[in-house]
Structure formats: C-alpha cells, structure tokens
Amino acid sequence: MKYHKLRAGEASGTYVMESPVTEADILQMAQQLAMSRLSKGRALTEPKQVFSHLQTLLQYHECEVFALLLLDSKHRVIGFRELFRGTLEGASVYPREVVKIALEHNAAAVILVHNHPSGDPEPSQADRTLTTTLKNALNMVGTRILDHIVVGYEGCVSLAERGYL
C-alpha cells in the first residue's frame, strides 16, 4: 500500500499507523486496499470477497456509478473501470461503450457493477433490462457477463444468484 500514514506490520496482512488518521483517511485507505484486491492478475475465487471490495469502492458515492470488472479467460482481473456516472436516481449506460471497453482490454468475461445511492441494493426492472441488453451486445463479440452486482450500504445483490443471467 502506498499511503504515507500506513506501513506494513510484522505479521502478514497487518498495518501500523505512523500518525493519527481521520475518518476520511480510513475510508481512502479502505478504498485503496479494495482496489489492490481487484488489481490486474488477481484470480476471483471468492464471490463474497469480491462483493466486499466492490461495496467498499462504491457504497459511499452520492450519484449512481456504473463500472466494469474486466476478466481474462481464467477469470483473473484485467482491470476495474468506472464507465458512467449519473444522478441520484440513475446513470445512462451505453452498450456501445461497454462493448468498446471490453474489446480494448481483450476481456473474455466481465462483471457489471453499479451502486444504488439510496443504500438499498435491490435490483430494479431497469437493472434487469440493462443486464439483458448488455448480455446480448457482449455475446456478439464473445465476451460473457458473469454477473451484475448492485451495491448499497445495506449489502450487495448478485443478479446471477437471483437467476437473471
């Protein structure tokens, strides 16, 4: 971790604070740690851990944010890309741009992610429709959608677990 108030501790996975920190510092450090857990080359094996990292990254946004977790053929992370930002109620998502990013990164698979600023991660009908639209668009170029995860501070909901994929 590259954070000036934090250094690695003696035991693996522990950190030592070098000076007092604020709540904002803690949130920033948590987000940096979550991003490092979703960094290039990481294999995604534990869905619950992935949910936790995504929740850390997106739950505090005041507007809706739509992002892509891009994966290779072995479901290792290529990258995490925030694509669209919207308002409190929604974000405009353009299938053409999603396909373009997937192709640019040579992604074999993607996980769609967006937050609900209300905090309630329950997927809307619009979320389900968007998933189908993007699934059809990405299928045309050979990229699979593994999941669409809706993030709120109350938790995360997987559309795949709900049977919408």
C-alpha positions in Angstrom: 0.0 0.0 0.0 1.2 3.4 -0.9 -0.2 5.5 1.9 2.0 7.9 3.9 0.4 7.3 7.3 0.5 3.5 7.0 3.2 0.9 6.8 3.2 -2.9 6.7 3.2 -4.6 10.1 5.3 -7.6 11.2 2.6 -10.1 10.5 1.2 -10.6 7.0 -2.0 -8.6 6.4 -1.3 -6.2 9.3 -0.5 -2.5 9.1 1.0 0.1 11.5 -0.2 3.7 11.7 2.6 6.2 11.7 0.4 9.2 12.8 -3.2 9.9 13.8 -5.8 9.4 11.0 -9.2 10.9 10.2 -12.3 9.0 9.2 -11.7 10.3 5.6 -8.2 8.8 5.8 -9.6 5.4 6.9 -12.2 5.4 4.0 -9.5 6.3 1.5 -7.2 3.5 2.8 -10.1 1.0 2.7 -10.7 2.0 -1.0 -7.0 1.7 -1.9 -6.9 -1.7 -0.2 -10.1 -2.8 -2.1 -8.6 -1.6 -5.4 -5.4 -3.6 -4.7 -7.5 -6.7 -4.1 -9.1 -6.1 -7.6 -5.8 -5.4 -9.3 -4.5 -7.0 -12.5 -3.8 -10.7 -12.3 -5.8 -11.4 -9.2 -8.0 -14.5 -9.6 -11.6 -14.1 -8.5 -12.4 -17.2 -6.5 -14.5 -15.9 -3.6 -17.6 -14.0 -4.7 -18.3 -12.8 -1.2 -14.8 -11.2 -1.0 -15.4 -9.5 -4.4 -18.8 -8.2 -3.1 -17.0 -6.7 -0.1 -14.3 -5.0 -2.2 -16.9 -3.6 -4.6 -19.1 -2.4 -1.7 -16.0 -0.6 -0.2 -15.4 1.1 -3.6 -18.9 2.2 -4.5 -21.2 2.4 -1.4 -20.4 6.0 -0.5 -21.0 7.6 -3.9 -23.8 10.2 -3.8 -24.6 9.5 -7.5 -25.1 6.3 -9.4 -21.8 4.9 -10.8 -21.7 2.1 -13.4 -18.4 0.1 -13.6 -16.9 -3.0 -15.3 -14.7 -5.6 -13.7 -12.8 -6.9 -16.8 -11.6 -10.5 -16.7 -9.4 -12.8 -18.8 -10.4 -16.4 -19.8 -9.3 -17.7 -16.4 -11.3 -15.1 -14.6 -8.3 -13.2 -13.4 -8.7 -9.4 -13.2 -7.6 -7.3 -16.1 -8.9 -4.1 -14.6 -11.7 -2.3 -12.9 -13.1 0.6 -14.9 -15.7 3.1 -13.9 -17.6 3.9 -17.1 -20.6 6.1 -16.3 -21.7 8.5 -13.5 -25.3 9.6 -13.2 -27.6 11.2 -10.8 -29.2 10.1 -7.5 -31.8 8.0 -9.4 -29.7 6.5 -12.3 -26.9 6.6 -14.8 -27.1 6.4 -18.6 -25.3 3.3 -19.7 -24.4 3.0 -23.4 -23.9 -0.6 -24.6 -21.6 0.5 -27.4 -19.2 2.0 -24.9 -19.3 -1.1 -22.7 -18.5 -3.4 -25.7 -15.7 -1.0 -26.8 -14.0 -1.1 -23.3 -14.4 -4.9 -23.2 -12.7 -5.2 -26.6 -10.0 -2.7 -25.8 -9.0 -4.8 -22.8 -9.5 -8.1 -24.6 -11.8 -9.2 -21.8 -13.1 -12.8 -22.1 -15.7 -12.0 -19.3 -17.0 -9.1 -17.3 -18.8 -8.4 -14.1 -21.1 -5.4 -14.3 -21.3 -3.3 -11.2 -23.3 -0.3 -10.1 -24.4 1.3 -6.9 -27.7 2.5 -5.6 -27.1 5.7 -3.7 -30.3 5.0 -1.7 -28.4 2.2 0.0 -30.9 -0.4 -1.0 -29.2 -2.9 -3.4 -32.5 -4.5 -4.6 -32.2 -4.6 -8.4 -34.9 -2.6 -10.3 -36.6 -3.7 -13.5 -34.4 -1.2 -15.4 -31.3 -3.0 -13.9 -32.6 -6.4 -15.2 -33.4 -5.0 -18.6 -29.9 -3.4 -18.8 -28.3 -6.7 -17.9 -30.2 -8.4 -20.8 -29.3 -5.7 -23.3 -25.6 -5.8 -22.3 -25.5 -9.6 -22.3 -26.8 -9.6 -25.9 -24.4 -6.9 -27.0 -21.3 -8.6 -25.4 -22.3 -12.0 -26.6 -21.9 -10.7 -30.2 -18.2 -10.1 -29.5 -17.6 -13.2 -27.5 -17.5 -11.6 -24.0 -19.5 -13.3 -21.2 -21.2 -11.5 -18.4 -20.6 -13.5 -15.3 -22.7 -11.3 -13.0 -24.2 -7.9 -12.5 -23.7 -6.8 -8.9 -25.8 -4.0 -7.3 -24.0 -2.3 -4.4 -25.6 -0.5 -1.5 -24.5 0.2 2.1 -27.1 -2.5 3.1 -25.1 -5.0 1.1 -24.7 -6.4 -2.5 -27.2 -8.3 -4.7 -26.0 -10.6 -7.4 -28.3 -10.8 -10.4 -26.7 -14.1 -11.3 -27.6 -15.5 -7.9 -31.1 -14.3 -8.5 -31.3 -16.2 -11.8 -31.4 -13.1 -14.1 -28.4 -14.2 -16.1 
